[in-house]
Amino acid sequence: MQEPYSARNATRELIMALRTARVHHARNPHAKPRQACVIASRMLPFEAQLEAAAEVQSWQNYAATPLLDLPGIADAARVGRVWLKDEGSRFGLGSFKALGGAYAVGRFAARPTQTRTSRNGEIPQTFTCATDGNHGRAVAWGARRLGCHAVVYLHAGVSSGRESALRALGAEIVRVAGTYDDSVREAASAAAANGWILVGDTSDNDQDPSPALVMAGYTVLVKECVEQLKQSARPTHIFIQSGVGGLAAAIIAGVCRHRPVWTPSFVTVEPSLAPCVLRSLEAARRVAVEGQLNTVMAGLACGEVSCLAWPTLQAGVSHALAIDDDIVPLAMRVMFRGVSGDPTVRCGESGVAGIAALLAVAGDEEIRRSLGLSADSRVLAINTEGATDAAIFAALVPEARDGP
């Protein structure tokens, strides 16, 4: 059913505000797509991707998340087609992270370990990680499935709602002063000191096995997209939230399995307050972003690119975009309202970043030319998280209080 006239006008005003937003943009002169596939296949061999898919698809309640066709958004973004992979329903955890953290926990738990015992018998394995919210939920959920314990490190910027969701999964919570990167270091130190199993989605140690396992789980998302599109035209561009870069590198690796049929341009999106991928591509080396990284896109508040992901990103990403916080609520409201008959989508603050960037560059001809976007372009974006904190979502999307 079409929106009432006044609602259509309000949605149009939100879109026009997005189109006038400033977008920070960097073209990667070092992009080499064929080399990226070679690097990605070393990082995540096809066999590892297949193993991850077989395992995840065997889990109870597994279902492929929807791939939505959004003609209203495509028209607003001045492109031919927009598909949105909606991860908001993934295993009831609300984000794509369920694919990675829980898969890594399962792989670690299956490995032989020295069993620790106490007077009361065997002590269950303890898994630990740092998180902005979603990765921790995946690790806690994976640990609970296997009767294990999870200790999750949260930095100061993680909301109380996301902390409560972790506690509901049985996780023990440790609060850390500082940023996400500080919590990563604290979790690694505690794991080493206590004999816990560290399940990180990033690491400065290229011998750490956990980021590769996490990223292998993420490639299930790509497999689903390929199967869902089938006979449809393939995307010319994929807009990917970057954070530490694990998802972006995993998607590049997953897509490389389907070359030369799939040959999209990969565009990363991150907050302008935490643009570690953009800055690193500009410098042609990993660059740490300093400061509090206090962005509304909490899941992307990362100051350092994963050392495992970086070589694939440097060779595979064609452009990096960074967006300001003030456009995030606008895009969340647009997606909730639906444009010209598009379905309602509950996008979280980080989940909407790809769509927000796409709509923002619709009004910038210079960036569109640089990205190669035109009326014939076909864009795949990912709603990486749904409304994982209900209070924040209601505050940023007021119409949701009375909506579906």
Backbone torsions as a table, in degrees:
resi	resn	phi	psi	omega
1	MET	NA	135.9	-179.0
2	GLN	-70.9	149.2	176.0
3	GLU	-65.3	150.6	170.5
4	PRO	-59.0	157.6	-175.2
5	TYR	-54.8	-45.6	-177.7
6	SER	-63.9	-38.4	178.6
7	ALA	-66.8	-38.9	178.2
8	ARG	-62.8	-41.6	178.2
9	ASN	-62.2	-41.9	-179.7
10	ALA	-64.4	-41.0	178.6
11	THR	-65.7	-39.7	178.9
12	ARG	-62.6	-38.4	178.5
13	GLU	-64.0	-39.1	177.2
14	LEU	-63.4	-42.1	-180.0
15	ILE	-65.1	-42.5	179.4
16	MET	-64.3	-36.6	176.7
17	ALA	-64.2	-38.7	176.9
18	LEU	-63.9	-40.2	-177.2
19	ARG	-67.1	-20.9	179.4
20	THR	-96.2	2.6	-177.3
21	ALA	-73.7	151.5	177.2
22	ARG	-79.7	136.4	176.7
23	VAL	-126.0	128.6	176.2
24	HIS	-84.8	133.3	-168.9
25	HIS	-135.6	137.5	174.0
26	ALA	-139.0	127.6	172.1
27	ARG	-87.7	140.3	-179.1
28	ASN	-94.9	103.9	-178.3
29	PRO	-72.8	-9.8	-177.3
30	HIS	-98.4	6.0	-178.9
31	ALA	-64.2	129.9	177.8
32	LYS	-139.7	89.9	-171.6
33	PRO	-54.2	-42.8	-178.9
34	ARG	-66.9	-41.4	177.6
35	GLN	-65.0	-35.0	178.5
36	ALA	-59.2	-38.8	-180.0
37	CYS	-68.1	-36.3	176.8
38	VAL	-64.1	-46.6	179.7
39	ILE	-63.7	-44.6	-177.8
40	ALA	-64.1	-36.6	-179.0
41	SER	-70.7	-24.7	173.0
42	ARG	-75.6	-39.5	-179.7
43	MET	-67.6	-47.6	-179.8
44	LEU	-130.7	84.6	179.0
45	PRO	-55.0	151.3	-178.3
46	PHE	-56.7	-36.3	-180.0
47	GLU	-61.3	-38.4	178.7
48	ALA	-65.8	-37.5	177.6
49	GLN	-66.2	-41.1	178.9
50	LEU	-65.6	-40.6	178.1
51	GLU	-62.2	-42.1	179.6
52	ALA	-63.3	-44.3	-179.8
53	ALA	-62.2	-44.1	-179.3
54	ALA	-62.4	-41.0	-178.9
55	GLU	-68.4	-51.8	-176.8
56	VAL	-61.9	-40.6	-178.8
57	GLN	-70.1	-13.1	177.6
58	SER	-87.4	-9.8	-176.8
59	TRP	-71.4	148.6	176.9
60	GLN	-60.8	137.3	178.3
61	ASN	70.9	14.8	174.2
62	TYR	-64.3	137.3	171.4
63	ALA	-155.0	140.4	175.7
64	ALA	-63.5	135.5	177.2
65	THR	-74.3	156.4	-175.0
66	PRO	-65.9	146.5	168.2
67	LEU	-111.8	106.5	-172.4
68	LEU	-91.4	135.8	172.7
69	ASP	-94.2	122.5	-172.4
70	LEU	-121.0	80.5	-179.1
71	PRO	-64.7	-30.9	178.5
72	GLY	-65.7	-43.7	176.9
73	ILE	-66.3	-38.8	178.7
74	ALA	-59.7	-43.1	178.8
75	ASP	-65.3	-42.5	179.5
76	ALA	-65.3	-32.6	-179.0
77	ALA	-88.6	-2.3	178.2
78	ARG	61.3	41.9	174.6
79	VAL	-128.3	171.2	-175.4
80	GLY	-74.9	-36.2	-175.5
81	ARG	-157.2	146.6	173.9
82	VAL	-133.2	126.0	170.4
83	TRP	-110.3	142.5	177.8
84	LEU	-125.5	118.3	172.9
85	LYS	-82.0	114.0	-171.7
86	ASP	-99.7	103.4	-176.5
87	GLU	-88.4	7.7	-175.5
88	GLY	-63.8	-17.1	-178.2
89	SER	-107.6	7.2	-171.8
90	ARG	-62.3	109.7	176.6
91	PHE	51.5	26.4	179.6
92	GLY	71.8	5.6	-178.9
93	LEU	-97.7	-12.7	170.9
94	GLY	87.1	5.9	179.6
95	SER	-157.8	164.4	178.3
96	PHE	-64.3	-19.4	-176.6
97	LYS	-58.3	-25.3	179.0
98	ALA	-56.6	-31.0	-179.2
99	LEU	-67.7	-35.7	-171.6
100	GLY	-90.4	-58.1	-175.5
101	GLY	-61.7	-45.1	-178.4
102	ALA	-68.0	-36.1	177.6
103	TYR	-64.6	-44.0	179.2
104	ALA	-62.4	-42.4	177.3
105	VAL	-57.4	-46.2	-179.5
106	GLY	-61.6	-40.4	179.8
107	ARG	-67.4	-42.4	178.0
108	PHE	-65.5	-41.1	-177.8
109	ALA	-65.3	-27.0	-178.5
110	ALA	-79.3	-13.0	-178.3
111	ARG	-81.8	145.2	176.9
112	PRO	-62.2	135.3	178.2
113	THR	-136.5	162.1	172.1
114	GLN	-72.9	123.8	-178.2
115	THR	-81.7	126.5	175.8
116	ARG	-93.2	140.9	-178.4
117	THR	-127.7	159.6	174.9
118	SER	-133.0	-176.4	178.0
119	ARG	-60.1	-29.5	-177.4
120	ASN	-92.1	7.4	178.1
121	GLY	113.4	-159.7	-174.4
122	GLU	-67.7	138.3	175.8
123	ILE	-91.4	125.0	-178.7
124	PRO	-64.3	152.8	176.7
125	GLN	-59.4	144.4	175.8
126	THR	-113.8	127.4	177.0
127	PHE	-107.8	144.9	179.6
128	THR	-138.6	156.5	178.8
129	CYS	-164.0	166.2	167.9
130	ALA	-104.3	152.7	-176.3
131	THR	-156.6	154.1	165.5
132	ASP	-89.5	-5.0	178.7
133	GLY	143.9	-56.9	-170.5
134	ASN	-76.9	-41.8	178.2
135	HIS	-62.6	-40.7	178.2
136	GLY	-61.6	-38.5	177.7
137	ARG	-63.6	-39.2	179.2
138	ALA	-64.4	-43.8	179.7
139	VAL	-66.6	-44.1	179.6
140	ALA	-63.4	-41.7	179.2
141	TRP	-65.5	-44.5	178.6
142	GLY	-62.0	-40.5	179.0
143	ALA	-66.1	-42.7	-179.4
144	ARG	-64.3	-37.9	178.1
145	ARG	-57.0	-32.2	-174.6
146	LEU	-102.8	8.8	179.7
147	GLY	72.0	27.1	-178.8
148	CYS	-107.2	175.4	-177.5
149	HIS	-108.4	148.2	177.8
150	ALA	-128.8	133.3	173.0
151	VAL	-116.9	119.0	-172.5
152	VAL	-116.6	129.1	-179.2
153	TYR	-96.6	125.8	-178.3
154	LEU	-117.9	133.0	175.3
155	HIS	-82.5	175.0	-171.6
156	ALA	-62.2	-26.7	-174.8
157	GLY	-84.5	-3.7	-179.0
158	VAL	-77.1	131.4	-174.0
159	SER	-69.6	157.3	178.2
160	SER	-65.4	-30.9	178.1
161	GLY	-64.6	-40.0	178.5
162	ARG	-72.2	-33.1	174.4
163	GLU	-63.5	-42.7	179.6
164	SER	-62.1	-39.0	178.4
165	ALA	-63.0	-36.7	177.8
166	LEU	-68.4	-42.9	178.7
167	ARG	-62.1	-36.5	179.6
168	ALA	-63.5	-23.4	176.9
169	LEU	-90.3	5.8	176.2
170	GLY	89.7	8.4	-177.6
171	ALA	-76.8	143.5	168.9
172	GLU	-86.4	132.9	-173.1
173	ILE	-108.2	134.7	172.9
174	VAL	-123.9	121.2	178.4
175	ARG	-87.8	140.0	-177.8
176	VAL	-126.2	133.8	174.6
177	ALA	-70.7	145.8	176.9
178	GLY	104.5	-150.4	-171.7
179	THR	-103.2	-180.0	175.3
180	TYR	-55.6	-43.4	-177.9
181	ASP	-63.5	-32.9	174.1
182	ASP	-65.0	-41.2	-179.7
183	SER	-68.6	-31.9	175.5
184	VAL	-60.8	-45.3	-179.5
185	ARG	-66.6	-39.1	178.9
186	GLU	-64.1	-42.6	180.0
187	ALA	-64.1	-41.9	179.4
188	ALA	-63.4	-41.7	179.4
189	SER	-64.6	-43.2	-179.6
190	ALA	-66.3	-38.1	178.6
191	ALA	-62.0	-44.6	179.5
192	ALA	-64.6	-39.1	-176.8
193	ALA	-73.5	-32.3	-172.4
194	ASN	-106.9	-2.5	-177.9
195	GLY	73.7	23.8	177.5
196	TRP	-82.5	163.6	177.1
197	ILE	-95.0	117.1	-179.4
198	LEU	-84.1	124.9	177.4
199	VAL	-116.4	84.5	-177.5
200	GLY	-98.1	146.5	172.9
201	ASP	-92.9	2.7	174.7
202	THR	-150.9	160.3	179.2
203	SER	-165.5	151.2	171.6
204	ASP	-93.5	-2.1	-179.6
205	ASN	-104.7	111.2	-176.2
206	ASP	-72.6	-2.4	174.6
207	GLN	-96.1	-4.6	179.9
208	ASP	-70.9	122.2	-175.9
209	PRO	-78.8	-17.2	-170.2
210	SER	-67.5	-43.2	-179.5
211	PRO	-59.5	-35.8	179.4
212	ALA	-66.8	-38.1	177.5
213	LEU	-66.6	-44.0	177.9
214	VAL	-58.5	-47.1	-177.6
215	MET	-67.6	-33.5	176.3
216	ALA	-60.2	-40.1	176.5
217	GLY	-61.5	-37.5	-180.0
218	TYR	-62.9	-28.3	-177.1
219	THR	-66.4	-14.9	175.3
220	VAL	-59.5	-35.2	178.6
221	LEU	-58.4	-43.3	179.6
222	VAL	-66.1	-43.8	179.2
223	LYS	-56.1	-42.7	178.7
224	GLU	-63.8	-44.3	-179.9
225	CYS	-59.3	-44.4	-180.0
226	VAL	-60.8	-43.9	-179.7
227	GLU	-68.9	-35.7	-178.6
228	GLN	-73.3	-33.3	179.2
229	LEU	-76.9	-38.6	177.6
230	LYS	42.9	-104.4	-174.1
231	GLN	-84.6	-2.9	179.9
232	SER	-70.1	161.6	173.9
233	ALA	-61.3	143.7	-178.4
234	ARG	-79.6	154.1	178.3
235	PRO	-68.0	143.3	173.0
236	THR	-90.4	-22.4	-179.2
237	HIS	-140.3	142.8	171.0
238	ILE	-123.4	119.7	177.2
239	PHE	-94.5	121.1	-172.6
240	ILE	-128.7	127.9	171.8
241	GLN	-62.7	139.9	-173.5
242	SER	-105.2	-47.0	-176.9
243	GLY	53.9	-123.9	175.9
244	VAL	-79.4	-8.4	176.0
245	GLY	99.4	-1.9	-176.8
246	GLY	-63.8	-45.8	179.6
247	LEU	-64.3	-45.5	-178.1
248	ALA	-60.5	-44.7	179.7
249	ALA	-66.2	-37.8	178.8
250	ALA	-65.8	-39.2	179.1
251	ILE	-67.3	-40.8	175.9
252	ILE	-59.3	-45.2	179.0
253	ALA	-62.2	-41.5	179.6
254	GLY	-66.1	-41.0	179.3
255	VAL	-67.5	-33.4	-179.0
256	CYS	-61.7	-23.6	175.5
257	ARG	-64.4	-19.3	-173.0
258	HIS	-114.9	12.5	171.2
259	ARG	-71.4	147.6	5.0
260	PRO	-92.7	10.5	179.3
261	VAL	-68.4	-40.7	176.5
262	TRP	-104.4	118.4	178.0
263	THR	-137.6	56.3	-177.1
264	PRO	-77.8	163.6	166.2
265	SER	-85.3	136.4	-179.8
266	PHE	-101.1	123.8	-177.3
267	VAL	-121.0	117.8	178.6
268	THR	-88.1	151.5	-180.0
269	VAL	-133.0	132.9	-179.8
270	GLU	-150.7	169.4	178.5
271	PRO	-71.2	146.7	175.8
272	SER	-67.7	-16.8	176.6
273	LEU	-86.2	-8.6	179.9
274	ALA	-146.4	59.3	-172.1
275	PRO	-91.8	57.6	-172.6
276	CYS	-68.8	-33.1	178.0
277	VAL	-71.0	-46.5	179.4
278	LEU	-58.3	-48.5	-179.1
279	ARG	-63.4	-38.0	-179.3
280	SER	-68.4	-39.9	177.6
281	LEU	-65.5	-38.8	177.7
282	GLU	-62.1	-38.5	-176.6
283	ALA	-88.7	-9.1	-176.7
284	ALA	61.4	28.3	175.1
285	ARG	-162.0	161.2	178.2
286	ARG	-65.2	126.4	-179.7
287	VAL	-123.5	129.7	177.2
288	ALA	-86.8	133.7	176.7
289	VAL	-94.1	124.2	-176.9
290	GLU	-89.9	171.0	175.9
291	GLY	106.0	-173.8	-175.7
292	GLN	-78.9	-18.3	179.8
293	LEU	53.8	39.3	-171.7
294	ASN	-84.6	78.3	-178.7
295	THR	-109.3	150.9	175.9
296	VAL	-64.2	-25.2	177.1
297	MET	-81.2	71.4	-169.2
298	ALA	-58.2	-35.3	-179.3
299	GLY	-70.2	-9.7	-179.4
300	LEU	-116.7	14.8	-177.7
301	ALA	-82.8	68.2	-173.6
302	CYS	-122.6	134.9	-176.9
303	GLY	-101.7	-8.0	-175.9
304	GLU	-137.0	135.3	178.0
305	VAL	-78.9	139.4	176.1
306	SER	-58.8	133.7	-179.4
307	CYS	-66.4	-29.0	178.4
308	LEU	-71.5	-39.9	-176.7
309	ALA	-75.8	-29.4	-168.8
310	TRP	-55.1	-49.8	-178.1
311	PRO	-57.8	-38.2	178.1
312	THR	-68.1	-40.7	179.2
313	LEU	-64.9	-43.7	-177.2
314	GLN	-62.9	-36.1	-180.0
315	ALA	-88.1	-26.2	-169.7
316	GLY	-103.8	-24.6	-176.7
317	VAL	-84.0	127.2	-179.9
318	SER	-85.1	-36.2	-178.6
319	HIS	-146.3	150.8	173.7
320	ALA	-120.3	136.4	177.1
321	LEU	-121.3	145.3	173.6
322	ALA	-130.4	133.2	-175.0
323	ILE	-118.0	151.2	179.3
324	ASP	-80.6	153.7	-177.0
325	ASP	-60.6	-32.0	-171.1
326	ASP	-68.1	-15.7	179.1
327	ILE	-90.0	-10.6	-176.7
328	VAL	-63.9	-50.1	178.1
329	PRO	-60.8	-34.0	178.7
330	LEU	-61.1	-46.4	-179.0
331	ALA	-68.6	-38.0	177.0
332	MET	-60.5	-40.0	-179.4
333	ARG	-70.1	-39.2	176.6
334	VAL	-59.6	-45.3	-177.9
335	MET	-68.5	-35.7	178.4
336	PHE	-68.7	-40.4	-179.9
337	ARG	-69.8	-34.4	-171.6
338	GLY	79.9	142.1	-178.3
339	VAL	-113.0	120.8	174.2
340	SER	50.8	47.1	176.4
341	GLY	94.2	-5.6	174.8
342	ASP	-61.8	150.5	179.6
343	PRO	-69.7	156.4	172.4
344	THR	-67.9	131.7	176.5
345	VAL	-128.5	125.9	176.5
346	ARG	-88.5	100.4	179.3
347	CYS	-100.5	131.2	172.7
348	GLY	-74.3	177.8	-174.4
349	GLU	-62.2	-39.9	177.1
350	SER	-84.4	-31.1	-177.5
351	GLY	-62.8	-29.3	-175.3
352	VAL	-87.2	-4.9	-169.3
353	ALA	-58.1	-41.9	-178.8
354	GLY	-63.1	-45.5	178.2
355	ILE	-66.7	-40.4	178.8
356	ALA	-59.0	-44.4	179.5
357	ALA	-65.3	-41.4	180.0
358	LEU	-61.8	-44.2	179.3
359	LEU	-69.0	-35.1	-179.2
360	ALA	-68.0	-39.4	-178.8
361	VAL	-76.6	-9.2	178.5
362	ALA	-60.6	-25.2	-179.1
363	GLY	-99.1	6.7	-177.6
364	ASP	-119.3	99.8	-175.0
365	GLU	-63.5	-35.2	-178.5
366	GLU	-64.9	-45.5	179.3
367	ILE	-67.8	-39.4	178.2
368	ARG	-58.4	-43.7	179.0
369	ARG	-63.4	-42.4	179.6
370	SER	-62.8	-41.1	179.3
371	LEU	-75.0	-17.3	-175.0
372	GLY	77.4	26.4	178.9
373	LEU	-84.9	136.2	178.8
374	SER	-148.0	-178.0	179.0
375	ALA	-65.4	-14.6	179.6
376	ASP	-98.9	-3.3	-175.6
377	SER	-69.8	150.1	178.2
378	ARG	-125.1	117.2	-170.2
379	VAL	-113.2	131.7	171.4
380	LEU	-105.7	126.2	175.8
381	ALA	-125.1	166.9	-175.5
382	ILE	-129.2	124.8	168.4
383	ASN	-83.4	90.7	-171.2
384	THR	-68.2	-20.9	177.0
385	GLU	-149.7	146.0	173.1
386	GLY	-87.9	-150.8	-178.9
387	ALA	-81.3	74.9	-174.6
388	THR	-76.8	-12.8	170.1
389	ASP	-129.5	104.7	-172.5
390	ALA	-61.4	-37.5	-177.4
391	ALA	-68.0	-42.8	178.4
392	ILE	-65.6	-42.1	-179.8
393	PHE	-61.1	-45.2	-179.6
394	ALA	-64.0	-35.2	179.8
395	ALA	-69.9	-36.4	-177.3
396	LEU	-87.0	-23.0	-178.8
397	VAL	-125.6	79.0	-174.0
398	PRO	-57.5	-34.3	-178.2
399	GLU	-66.7	-16.0	-179.9
400	ALA	-70.0	-19.9	-178.9
401	ARG	-63.6	-28.6	179.3
402	ASP	-113.6	1.6	-174.8
403	GLY	-88.5	-170.3	-178.3
404	PRO	-69.2	NA	NA
